[in-house]
Amino acid sequence: KQIIALIGDQIGDMEAYPDRDESSGHPSWNDQLRSHYLELDKWGTHYFILPNPMYGYWERGYQR
């Protein structure tokens, strides 16, 4: 058995990170971007982002 693709609703779902923020348990946004920038060839073939319409980071920018 082999994993052929990773699908998530945010970039942090794509990979495990060794260093995580102590307060949230999540890697910093810059660390996530840096890691995935080095693997641009995998986006669209191995990594896919599907928006989550129920909740997520997008809520911060949404104004009623």
MOSULNOR-V238122 format. One line per field, one symbol per residue. phi: phi as a letter, one per 20 degrees, with the letter a starting at -180 (. if undefined). psi: psi as a letter, one per 20 degrees, with the letter a starting at -180 (. if undefined). burial: + if it has 24 or more other C-alpha atoms within 12 Angstrom, else -. A space follows every 10 residues. Layout:
BEGIN
phi: ???
psi: ???
burial: ???
END
This chain:
BEGIN
phi: .bfdadcbdb gffebedfdc fffdndffgf fffgffffcg fefncddcdd fefeaqffff eece
psi: qppiqpprjq hiihqqphpq phhhjqqqgg hgggghhilh iipihhpppp qoihrahhhh ipp.
burial: ---------+ ++-++----- ------+--- -+---+---- ------++-- ---------- ----
END
